[in-house]
Amino acid sequence: MKKKFITVVTFGVCIEILSVLILSIGDIKEKIPLFALLYTSSFLVYVFSVFYVLKNFVTPDTEETSSRRLVFWSILVFAFIFRFTLFPMTPSDDVFRYLWEGRLQLHGINPYLYPPGSPELEYLRDNFFEGINHKHLTTIYPPLTLIVFAIADYVSHSVLSLKAIFLVFDLLSIVLLAKFLKRMRRAPEHVLIYAWSPLILMSFAGRGHCDSLQIFFVMLAIYLFSARKIILSTVSIALAVMSKFVFVIVVPFLLPKHKLKYLALMLLLIALLYIPYLSAGKGLFSTLFHFGTHYHFNDSVHFLILCITGGSSVISKVVILAIFSLVMLYLCISAKGNLKQDEYMIPSGSFQQSNRVEYCPGGLYHGGEALRFAFLSIGTLILLAPTVHPWYLTWIVPFLCFYHSKAWILFTGSIVFYYLMNHALFSTLIEHNNEWVWREVHWLKLPEYVPFYCLLLYELLKYPRIGKIVCPEPLKGK
């Protein structure tokens, strides 16, 4: 066990050295090729550490408890060190919009009513204003996220204040995942898949994206659902939807059948959160609709459909919506009729693994089902999405602690080609006299997506019953 501890620490030290080097770059937009090299190096070390942990820590603590705890705590300590190292990193330009929209609310202004570029708001402009993207658009974020922006801005009108609050939710997710792994009878060391992920580190501690908020509430909702705390689970999923609209797709798997009171509770909470912003009227969803209908970048399936439909953005997105609706319908039907009342399930550590669990509690069954269908629905959404930014992939990473998909883990590394595509865009910006030209370099999608889809197809064909461990009957003597 001492050897295992030393090995894990060695991996951690390597990732920390690479994190320091990434921090030394400054603004990654200025040195994207160097950043891509360092990110890829960090990802390779991460992959080795993931497979080492998966191989050597298969089940929860049984023997050598103190030694295993040492390994587990080393994983947590390094997770904190990585985040502390990357925290001063230059943030994404999204953070400047977070600051702006938090400030608007503290001045009593509805972010759904006025875009940053409005002449009426000129008096509020400060040093962060120039960094805001899409100044002609009002906010796209749901009410809870806006409230968090306001809270962070109330504490301090600074980048660090905003990054700190989302880092807290990131750290809370690590703690929650460790507890959830134990509850689902998995090795808690598997939390490394989330805690050490270079994608997670860059997206939250480094770039300051707000997606850690909704990740926490989604996983909390599933955890509470597995514990049969349905009311609290309903509250959590409502907060998740009000953090990021896309997580409404998880709702069907977390609300008990034939009990409309939980749906009513969720809708009531959503309505209450919207009350302060109702003065915007149709403006509540105008930017969301605009983004959904006009934008696409770094897409895969959508790009192919776009080519087939002759470049029609409307037709391609209608087709995507139809495909996604059919998949969701299939998942909802499967979730309702998947197993008999007396069968229980927990997620498998790997697609090929199949074990029987002694007297699986009903909570494990419901938690395993919710995890599995949430994993499949969110994965499908990412595959079909017209726009796939790196931080969108963070939505799937918590589920990889339970479903060790090599394809999705690979994708969190190959997403580095997104940054190289941005590098080509920034070069185009300079060549065209600072006139922004949104032109993708499509061949860069090949190394990003082809290995991922090939491996994903292999996994789906070889292990069609993804993540299923069925316990149809208790063991003898019970």
Contacts in CASP RR format, 6 or more apart in sequence:
PFRMAT RR
TARGET T0000
AUTHOR 0000-0000-0000
METHOD contacts of the structure
MODEL  1
MKKKFITVVTFGVCIEILSVLILSIGDIKEKIPLFALLYTSSFLVYVFSV
FYVLKNFVTPDTEETSSRRLVFWSILVFAFIFRFTLFPMTPSDDVFRYLW
EGRLQLHGINPYLYPPGSPELEYLRDNFFEGINHKHLTTIYPPLTLIVFA
IADYVSHSVLSLKAIFLVFDLLSIVLLAKFLKRMRRAPEHVLIYAWSPLI
LMSFAGRGHCDSLQIFFVMLAIYLFSARKIILSTVSIALAVMSKFVFVIV
VPFLLPKHKLKYLALMLLLIALLYIPYLSAGKGLFSTLFHFGTHYHFNDS
VHFLILCITGGSSVISKVVILAIFSLVMLYLCISAKGNLKQDEYMIPSGS
FQQSNRVEYCPGGLYHGGEALRFAFLSIGTLILLAPTVHPWYLTWIVPFL
CFYHSKAWILFTGSIVFYYLMNHALFSTLIEHNNEWVWREVHWLKLPEYV
PFYCLLLYELLKYPRIGKIVCPEPLKGK
1 64 0 8 1.000
1 67 0 8 1.000
1 68 0 8 1.000
1 70 0 8 1.000
1 71 0 8 1.000
2 67 0 8 1.000
4 56 0 8 1.000
4 67 0 8 1.000
4 71 0 8 1.000
5 67 0 8 1.000
5 70 0 8 1.000
5 71 0 8 1.000
5 74 0 8 1.000
7 52 0 8 1.000
8 49 0 8 1.000
8 52 0 8 1.000
8 53 0 8 1.000
8 71 0 8 1.000
8 74 0 8 1.000
8 75 0 8 1.000
9 74 0 8 1.000
9 78 0 8 1.000
11 45 0 8 1.000
11 46 0 8 1.000
11 48 0 8 1.000
11 49 0 8 1.000
11 52 0 8 1.000
11 196 0 8 1.000
12 45 0 8 1.000
12 49 0 8 1.000
12 78 0 8 1.000
12 196 0 8 1.000
14 45 0 8 1.000
15 42 0 8 1.000
15 45 0 8 1.000
15 46 0 8 1.000
15 49 0 8 1.000
15 78 0 8 1.000
15 82 0 8 1.000
15 196 0 8 1.000
15 198 0 8 1.000
16 78 0 8 1.000
16 81 0 8 1.000
16 82 0 8 1.000
16 85 0 8 1.000
18 38 0 8 1.000
18 41 0 8 1.000
18 42 0 8 1.000
18 45 0 8 1.000
19 42 0 8 1.000
19 82 0 8 1.000
19 85 0 8 1.000
19 86 0 8 1.000
19 201 0 8 1.000
20 85 0 8 1.000
21 38 0 8 1.000
22 28 0 8 1.000
22 35 0 8 1.000
22 38 0 8 1.000
22 39 0 8 1.000
22 42 0 8 1.000
22 86 0 8 1.000
22 89 0 8 1.000
22 202 0 8 1.000
23 85 0 8 1.000
23 86 0 8 1.000
23 88 0 8 1.000
23 89 0 8 1.000
25 31 0 8 1.000
25 34 0 8 1.000
25 35 0 8 1.000
25 38 0 8 1.000
26 89 0 8 1.000
26 90 0 8 1.000
27 90 0 8 1.000
28 35 0 8 1.000
28 90 0 8 1.000
28 419 0 8 1.000
29 422 0 8 1.000
29 426 0 8 1.000
32 419 0 8 1.000
32 420 0 8 1.000
32 422 0 8 1.000
32 423 0 8 1.000
32 426 0 8 1.000
33 420 0 8 1.000
33 423 0 8 1.000
35 419 0 8 1.000
36 416 0 8 1.000
36 417 0 8 1.000
36 419 0 8 1.000
36 420 0 8 1.000
39 198 0 8 1.000
39 202 0 8 1.000
39 413 0 8 1.000
39 416 0 8 1.000
39 419 0 8 1.000
40 413 0 8 1.000
40 416 0 8 1.000
42 198 0 8 1.000
43 198 0 8 1.000
43 412 0 8 1.000
43 413 0 8 1.000
43 416 0 8 1.000
46 196 0 8 1.000
46 197 0 8 1.000
46 198 0 8 1.000
47 409 0 8 1.000
49 192 0 8 1.000
49 196 0 8 1.000
50 192 0 8 1.000
50 193 0 8 1.000
50 196 0 8 1.000
50 404 0 8 1.000
50 409 0 8 1.000
53 75 0 8 1.000
53 187 0 8 1.000
53 189 0 8 1.000
53 190 0 8 1.000
53 192 0 8 1.000
53 193 0 8 1.000
54 190 0 8 1.000
54 349 0 8 1.000
54 350 0 8 1.000
54 404 0 8 1.000
57 68 0 8 1.000
57 71 0 8 1.000
57 187 0 8 1.000
57 189 0 8 1.000
57 190 0 8 1.000
58 187 0 8 1.000
59 185 0 8 1.000
59 186 0 8 1.000
59 187 0 8 1.000
60 181 0 8 1.000
60 182 0 8 1.000
60 185 0 8 1.000
60 186 0 8 1.000
60 187 0 8 1.000
60 188 0 8 1.000
61 68 0 8 1.000
61 69 0 8 1.000
61 188 0 8 1.000
68 189 0 8 1.000
71 189 0 8 1.000
72 178 0 8 1.000
72 188 0 8 1.000
72 189 0 8 1.000
75 189 0 8 1.000
75 191 0 8 1.000
75 192 0 8 1.000
75 195 0 8 1.000
75 196 0 8 1.000
76 174 0 8 1.000
76 178 0 8 1.000
76 191 0 8 1.000
76 195 0 8 1.000
78 195 0 8 1.000
78 196 0 8 1.000
79 171 0 8 1.000
79 174 0 8 1.000
79 192 0 8 1.000
79 195 0 8 1.000
79 196 0 8 1.000
80 171 0 8 1.000
82 196 0 8 1.000
82 201 0 8 1.000
82 205 0 8 1.000
83 167 0 8 1.000
83 170 0 8 1.000
83 171 0 8 1.000
83 201 0 8 1.000
83 204 0 8 1.000
83 205 0 8 1.000
84 205 0 8 1.000
85 205 0 8 1.000
86 201 0 8 1.000
86 202 0 8 1.000
86 205 0 8 1.000
86 206 0 8 1.000
87 160 0 8 1.000
87 163 0 8 1.000
87 164 0 8 1.000
87 167 0 8 1.000
87 205 0 8 1.000
87 206 0 8 1.000
89 205 0 8 1.000
89 206 0 8 1.000
89 207 0 8 1.000
91 159 0 8 1.000
91 162 0 8 1.000
91 163 0 8 1.000
91 206 0 8 1.000
91 207 0 8 1.000
91 208 0 8 1.000
92 207 0 8 1.000
92 208 0 8 1.000
92 209 0 8 1.000
92 391 0 8 1.000
93 131 0 8 1.000
93 132 0 8 1.000
93 133 0 8 1.000
94 133 0 8 1.000
94 207 0 8 1.000
94 208 0 8 1.000
94 209 0 8 1.000
94 210 0 8 1.000
95 159 0 8 1.000
95 162 0 8 1.000
95 163 0 8 1.000
95 207 0 8 1.000
95 208 0 8 1.000
95 209 0 8 1.000
96 128 0 8 1.000
96 129 0 8 1.000
96 131 0 8 1.000
96 132 0 8 1.000
96 133 0 8 1.000
97 116 0 8 1.000
97 132 0 8 1.000
97 133 0 8 1.000
97 134 0 8 1.000
97 139 0 8 1.000
98 149 0 8 1.000
98 152 0 8 1.000
98 162 0 8 1.000
98 210 0 8 1.000
99 128 0 8 1.000
99 149 0 8 1.000
99 153 0 8 1.000
99 157 0 8 1.000
99 158 0 8 1.000
99 159 0 8 1.000
99 162 0 8 1.000
100 116 0 8 1.000
100 124 0 8 1.000
100 128 0 8 1.000
100 129 0 8 1.000
100 132 0 8 1.000
101 111 0 8 1.000
101 139 0 8 1.000
101 141 0 8 1.000
101 146 0 8 1.000
101 149 0 8 1.000
101 150 0 8 1.000
102 111 0 8 1.000
102 146 0 8 1.000
102 149 0 8 1.000
102 150 0 8 1.000
102 152 0 8 1.000
102 153 0 8 1.000
103 124 0 8 1.000
103 153 0 8 1.000
103 157 0 8 1.000
104 110 0 8 1.000
104 111 0 8 1.000
104 114 0 8 1.000
104 121 0 8 1.000
104 124 0 8 1.000
105 111 0 8 1.000
105 146 0 8 1.000
105 147 0 8 1.000
105 149 0 8 1.000
105 150 0 8 1.000
105 153 0 8 1.000
106 150 0 8 1.000
106 153 0 8 1.000
106 154 0 8 1.000
107 124 0 8 1.000
109 121 0 8 1.000
110 276 0 8 1.000
110 277 0 8 1.000
110 279 0 8 1.000
110 280 0 8 1.000
111 138 0 8 1.000
111 139 0 8 1.000
111 141 0 8 1.000
111 146 0 8 1.000
111 277 0 8 1.000
112 138 0 8 1.000
112 139 0 8 1.000
112 277 0 8 1.000
112 280 0 8 1.000
112 281 0 8 1.000
112 283 0 8 1.000
112 284 0 8 1.000
112 286 0 8 1.000
113 138 0 8 1.000
113 279 0 8 1.000
113 280 0 8 1.000
113 283 0 8 1.000
114 120 0 8 1.000
114 121 0 8 1.000
114 138 0 8 1.000
115 135 0 8 1.000
115 136 0 8 1.000
115 137 0 8 1.000
115 138 0 8 1.000
116 129 0 8 1.000
116 132 0 8 1.000
116 135 0 8 1.000
117 135 0 8 1.000
117 136 0 8 1.000
126 157 0 8 1.000
128 159 0 8 1.000
137 287 0 8 1.000
137 290 0 8 1.000
137 291 0 8 1.000
138 280 0 8 1.000
138 283 0 8 1.000
138 286 0 8 1.000
138 287 0 8 1.000
139 146 0 8 1.000
139 287 0 8 1.000
140 287 0 8 1.000
140 288 0 8 1.000
140 291 0 8 1.000
141 149 0 8 1.000
141 210 0 8 1.000
142 241 0 8 1.000
142 242 0 8 1.000
142 243 0 8 1.000
142 244 0 8 1.000
142 245 0 8 1.000
142 273 0 8 1.000
143 242 0 8 1.000
143 273 0 8 1.000
143 274 0 8 1.000
143 276 0 8 1.000
143 277 0 8 1.000
144 213 0 8 1.000
144 239 0 8 1.000
144 242 0 8 1.000
144 243 0 8 1.000
144 273 0 8 1.000
145 210 0 8 1.000
145 213 0 8 1.000
145 214 0 8 1.000
145 242 0 8 1.000
145 243 0 8 1.000
145 244 0 8 1.000
146 277 0 8 1.000
147 273 0 8 1.000
148 165 0 8 1.000
148 210 0 8 1.000
148 213 0 8 1.000
149 162 0 8 1.000
151 165 0 8 1.000
152 161 0 8 1.000
152 162 0 8 1.000
152 164 0 8 1.000
152 165 0 8 1.000
153 161 0 8 1.000
153 162 0 8 1.000
155 161 0 8 1.000
155 165 0 8 1.000
162 208 0 8 1.000
163 205 0 8 1.000
163 206 0 8 1.000
163 208 0 8 1.000
166 204 0 8 1.000
166 208 0 8 1.000
166 209 0 8 1.000
166 210 0 8 1.000
166 212 0 8 1.000
166 213 0 8 1.000
167 204 0 8 1.000
167 205 0 8 1.000
167 208 0 8 1.000
167 212 0 8 1.000
169 212 0 8 1.000
169 213 0 8 1.000
169 215 0 8 1.000
169 216 0 8 1.000
170 200 0 8 1.000
170 204 0 8 1.000
170 205 0 8 1.000
170 212 0 8 1.000
170 215 0 8 1.000
170 216 0 8 1.000
172 216 0 8 1.000
173 194 0 8 1.000
173 212 0 8 1.000
173 215 0 8 1.000
173 216 0 8 1.000
173 219 0 8 1.000
173 398 0 8 1.000
174 191 0 8 1.000
174 194 0 8 1.000
174 195 0 8 1.000
176 216 0 8 1.000
176 219 0 8 1.000
176 220 0 8 1.000
176 223 0 8 1.000
177 191 0 8 1.000
177 194 0 8 1.000
177 195 0 8 1.000
177 219 0 8 1.000
177 398 0 8 1.000
177 401 0 8 1.000
178 188 0 8 1.000
178 191 0 8 1.000
179 223 0 8 1.000
180 219 0 8 1.000
180 222 0 8 1.000
180 223 0 8 1.000
180 226 0 8 1.000
180 401 0 8 1.000
181 187 0 8 1.000
181 188 0 8 1.000
181 190 0 8 1.000
181 191 0 8 1.000
181 401 0 8 1.000
181 402 0 8 1.000
182 188 0 8 1.000
183 223 0 8 1.000
183 226 0 8 1.000
183 227 0 8 1.000
183 364 0 8 1.000
184 226 0 8 1.000
184 346 0 8 1.000
184 347 0 8 1.000
184 364 0 8 1.000
184 367 0 8 1.000
184 368 0 8 1.000
184 371 0 8 1.000
184 402 0 8 1.000
185 346 0 8 1.000
185 357 0 8 1.000
185 364 0 8 1.000
186 347 0 8 1.000
186 349 0 8 1.000
186 401 0 8 1.000
186 402 0 8 1.000
190 349 0 8 1.000
190 401 0 8 1.000
190 402 0 8 1.000
190 404 0 8 1.000
191 401 0 8 1.000
193 397 0 8 1.000
193 400 0 8 1.000
193 401 0 8 1.000
193 404 0 8 1.000
193 409 0 8 1.000
194 200 0 8 1.000
194 397 0 8 1.000
194 398 0 8 1.000
194 400 0 8 1.000
194 401 0 8 1.000
197 397 0 8 1.000
197 412 0 8 1.000
198 412 0 8 1.000
198 413 0 8 1.000
199 390 0 8 1.000
199 393 0 8 1.000
199 394 0 8 1.000
199 397 0 8 1.000
199 412 0 8 1.000
199 413 0 8 1.000
199 415 0 8 1.000
200 394 0 8 1.000
200 397 0 8 1.000
202 390 0 8 1.000
203 209 0 8 1.000
203 211 0 8 1.000
203 212 0 8 1.000
203 390 0 8 1.000
203 391 0 8 1.000
203 394 0 8 1.000
204 211 0 8 1.000
204 212 0 8 1.000
204 394 0 8 1.000
207 391 0 8 1.000
209 391 0 8 1.000
209 394 0 8 1.000
210 243 0 8 1.000
211 244 0 8 1.000
211 391 0 8 1.000
211 392 0 8 1.000
211 394 0 8 1.000
211 395 0 8 1.000
212 394 0 8 1.000
213 243 0 8 1.000
213 244 0 8 1.000
214 240 0 8 1.000
214 243 0 8 1.000
214 244 0 8 1.000
214 247 0 8 1.000
214 395 0 8 1.000
215 394 0 8 1.000
215 395 0 8 1.000
215 398 0 8 1.000
217 236 0 8 1.000
217 237 0 8 1.000
217 239 0 8 1.000
217 240 0 8 1.000
217 243 0 8 1.000
217 247 0 8 1.000
218 236 0 8 1.000
218 237 0 8 1.000
218 240 0 8 1.000
218 247 0 8 1.000
218 250 0 8 1.000
218 374 0 8 1.000
218 395 0 8 1.000
218 398 0 8 1.000
219 398 0 8 1.000
220 236 0 8 1.000
221 233 0 8 1.000
221 234 0 8 1.000
221 236 0 8 1.000
221 237 0 8 1.000
221 240 0 8 1.000
221 250 0 8 1.000
221 254 0 8 1.000
222 233 0 8 1.000
222 250 0 8 1.000
222 254 0 8 1.000
222 367 0 8 1.000
222 370 0 8 1.000
222 371 0 8 1.000
222 374 0 8 1.000
223 367 0 8 1.000
224 230 0 8 1.000
224 232 0 8 1.000
224 233 0 8 1.000
224 236 0 8 1.000
225 233 0 8 1.000
225 254 0 8 1.000
225 363 0 8 1.000
225 366 0 8 1.000
225 367 0 8 1.000
225 370 0 8 1.000
226 363 0 8 1.000
226 364 0 8 1.000
226 366 0 8 1.000
226 367 0 8 1.000
226 368 0 8 1.000
226 370 0 8 1.000
227 363 0 8 1.000
228 362 0 8 1.000
228 363 0 8 1.000
228 366 0 8 1.000
230 256 0 8 1.000
230 262 0 8 1.000
231 262 0 8 1.000
231 265 0 8 1.000
233 254 0 8 1.000
234 254 0 8 1.000
234 255 0 8 1.000
234 262 0 8 1.000
234 265 0 8 1.000
234 266 0 8 1.000
235 265 0 8 1.000
235 266 0 8 1.000
235 269 0 8 1.000
237 247 0 8 1.000
237 250 0 8 1.000
237 251 0 8 1.000
237 254 0 8 1.000
237 255 0 8 1.000
237 266 0 8 1.000
238 265 0 8 1.000
238 266 0 8 1.000
238 269 0 8 1.000
238 270 0 8 1.000
239 269 0 8 1.000
240 247 0 8 1.000
240 250 0 8 1.000
241 247 0 8 1.000
241 248 0 8 1.000
241 251 0 8 1.000
241 266 0 8 1.000
241 270 0 8 1.000
242 269 0 8 1.000
242 270 0 8 1.000
242 273 0 8 1.000
245 288 0 8 1.000
246 381 0 8 1.000
246 395 0 8 1.000
249 328 0 8 1.000
249 377 0 8 1.000
249 378 0 8 1.000
249 381 0 8 1.000
250 370 0 8 1.000
250 373 0 8 1.000
250 374 0 8 1.000
250 377 0 8 1.000
250 378 0 8 1.000
251 266 0 8 1.000
252 328 0 8 1.000
252 331 0 8 1.000
252 332 0 8 1.000
252 335 0 8 1.000
252 373 0 8 1.000
253 331 0 8 1.000
253 332 0 8 1.000
253 335 0 8 1.000
253 369 0 8 1.000
253 370 0 8 1.000
253 373 0 8 1.000
253 374 0 8 1.000
253 377 0 8 1.000
254 370 0 8 1.000
254 374 0 8 1.000
255 262 0 8 1.000
255 263 0 8 1.000
255 266 0 8 1.000
256 262 0 8 1.000
257 336 0 8 1.000
274 284 0 8 1.000
277 284 0 8 1.000
278 284 0 8 1.000
291 387 0 8 1.000
292 317 0 8 1.000
292 386 0 8 1.000
292 387 0 8 1.000
293 313 0 8 1.000
293 314 0 8 1.000
293 317 0 8 1.000
294 313 0 8 1.000
295 386 0 8 1.000
295 387 0 8 1.000
296 302 0 8 1.000
296 303 0 8 1.000
296 306 0 8 1.000
296 313 0 8 1.000
296 386 0 8 1.000
296 387 0 8 1.000
297 386 0 8 1.000
297 387 0 8 1.000
297 388 0 8 1.000
297 389 0 8 1.000
297 438 0 8 1.000
297 440 0 8 1.000
298 387 0 8 1.000
298 388 0 8 1.000
298 389 0 8 1.000
298 418 0 8 1.000
298 421 0 8 1.000
298 440 0 8 1.000
298 445 0 8 1.000
298 448 0 8 1.000
299 306 0 8 1.000
299 385 0 8 1.000
299 386 0 8 1.000
299 387 0 8 1.000
299 388 0 8 1.000
300 383 0 8 1.000
300 388 0 8 1.000
300 445 0 8 1.000
300 449 0 8 1.000
300 453 0 8 1.000
301 320 0 8 1.000
301 323 0 8 1.000
301 383 0 8 1.000
301 384 0 8 1.000
302 316 0 8 1.000
302 317 0 8 1.000
302 320 0 8 1.000
302 384 0 8 1.000
302 385 0 8 1.000
302 386 0 8 1.000
303 442 0 8 1.000
303 445 0 8 1.000
305 316 0 8 1.000
305 319 0 8 1.000
305 320 0 8 1.000
306 312 0 8 1.000
306 313 0 8 1.000
306 316 0 8 1.000
309 315 0 8 1.000
309 316 0 8 1.000
309 319 0 8 1.000
316 386 0 8 1.000
317 386 0 8 1.000
320 384 0 8 1.000
320 386 0 8 1.000
323 384 0 8 1.000
324 380 0 8 1.000
324 381 0 8 1.000
324 384 0 8 1.000
327 377 0 8 1.000
327 380 0 8 1.000
328 377 0 8 1.000
328 380 0 8 1.000
331 373 0 8 1.000
331 376 0 8 1.000
331 377 0 8 1.000
334 373 0 8 1.000
335 369 0 8 1.000
335 373 0 8 1.000
338 369 0 8 1.000
339 345 0 8 1.000
339 365 0 8 1.000
339 369 0 8 1.000
339 470 0 8 1.000
340 472 0 8 1.000
342 472 0 8 1.000
343 365 0 8 1.000
343 470 0 8 1.000
343 471 0 8 1.000
343 472 0 8 1.000
344 357 0 8 1.000
344 360 0 8 1.000
344 361 0 8 1.000
344 362 0 8 1.000
344 363 0 8 1.000
344 364 0 8 1.000
344 365 0 8 1.000
344 470 0 8 1.000
344 471 0 8 1.000
345 360 0 8 1.000
345 364 0 8 1.000
345 365 0 8 1.000
345 368 0 8 1.000
345 369 0 8 1.000
345 372 0 8 1.000
345 468 0 8 1.000
345 469 0 8 1.000
345 470 0 8 1.000
345 471 0 8 1.000
346 357 0 8 1.000
346 360 0 8 1.000
346 364 0 8 1.000
346 365 0 8 1.000
346 367 0 8 1.000
346 368 0 8 1.000
346 469 0 8 1.000
346 471 0 8 1.000
347 368 0 8 1.000
347 371 0 8 1.000
347 372 0 8 1.000
347 402 0 8 1.000
347 403 0 8 1.000
347 467 0 8 1.000
347 468 0 8 1.000
347 469 0 8 1.000
348 354 0 8 1.000
348 355 0 8 1.000
348 403 0 8 1.000
348 467 0 8 1.000
348 468 0 8 1.000
348 469 0 8 1.000
349 402 0 8 1.000
349 403 0 8 1.000
349 404 0 8 1.000
349 467 0 8 1.000
350 404 0 8 1.000
351 403 0 8 1.000
351 404 0 8 1.000
351 405 0 8 1.000
351 459 0 8 1.000
351 462 0 8 1.000
351 463 0 8 1.000
351 466 0 8 1.000
351 467 0 8 1.000
352 462 0 8 1.000
352 463 0 8 1.000
353 469 0 8 1.000
354 468 0 8 1.000
354 469 0 8 1.000
355 469 0 8 1.000
356 469 0 8 1.000
356 470 0 8 1.000
356 471 0 8 1.000
356 475 0 8 1.000
357 364 0 8 1.000
357 469 0 8 1.000
357 471 0 8 1.000
358 471 0 8 1.000
358 474 0 8 1.000
358 475 0 8 1.000
358 478 0 8 1.000
359 471 0 8 1.000
359 474 0 8 1.000
359 475 0 8 1.000
359 478 0 8 1.000
360 471 0 8 1.000
371 399 0 8 1.000
371 402 0 8 1.000
371 403 0 8 1.000
372 403 0 8 1.000
372 466 0 8 1.000
372 467 0 8 1.000
372 468 0 8 1.000
374 399 0 8 1.000
375 396 0 8 1.000
375 399 0 8 1.000
375 402 0 8 1.000
375 403 0 8 1.000
376 466 0 8 1.000
378 395 0 8 1.000
378 396 0 8 1.000
378 399 0 8 1.000
379 395 0 8 1.000
379 396 0 8 1.000
379 408 0 8 1.000
382 388 0 8 1.000
382 392 0 8 1.000
382 393 0 8 1.000
382 395 0 8 1.000
382 396 0 8 1.000
385 392 0 8 1.000
388 418 0 8 1.000
389 418 0 8 1.000
390 415 0 8 1.000
390 418 0 8 1.000
390 419 0 8 1.000
393 411 0 8 1.000
393 412 0 8 1.000
393 415 0 8 1.000
396 408 0 8 1.000
397 408 0 8 1.000
397 412 0 8 1.000
400 408 0 8 1.000
400 409 0 8 1.000
402 467 0 8 1.000
403 466 0 8 1.000
403 467 0 8 1.000
405 456 0 8 1.000
405 459 0 8 1.000
406 455 0 8 1.000
406 459 0 8 1.000
407 452 0 8 1.000
407 453 0 8 1.000
407 455 0 8 1.000
407 456 0 8 1.000
407 458 0 8 1.000
407 459 0 8 1.000
408 452 0 8 1.000
408 456 0 8 1.000
410 451 0 8 1.000
410 452 0 8 1.000
410 455 0 8 1.000
411 452 0 8 1.000
414 447 0 8 1.000
414 448 0 8 1.000
414 449 0 8 1.000
414 451 0 8 1.000
414 452 0 8 1.000
415 448 0 8 1.000
416 448 0 8 1.000
417 444 0 8 1.000
417 445 0 8 1.000
417 447 0 8 1.000
417 448 0 8 1.000
418 448 0 8 1.000
420 441 0 8 1.000
420 444 0 8 1.000
421 440 0 8 1.000
421 441 0 8 1.000
421 444 0 8 1.000
421 445 0 8 1.000
424 441 0 8 1.000
424 444 0 8 1.000
425 437 0 8 1.000
425 438 0 8 1.000
425 439 0 8 1.000
425 440 0 8 1.000
425 441 0 8 1.000
428 437 0 8 1.000
428 439 0 8 1.000
429 435 0 8 1.000
429 436 0 8 1.000
429 437 0 8 1.000
459 466 0 8 1.000
460 466 0 8 1.000
END
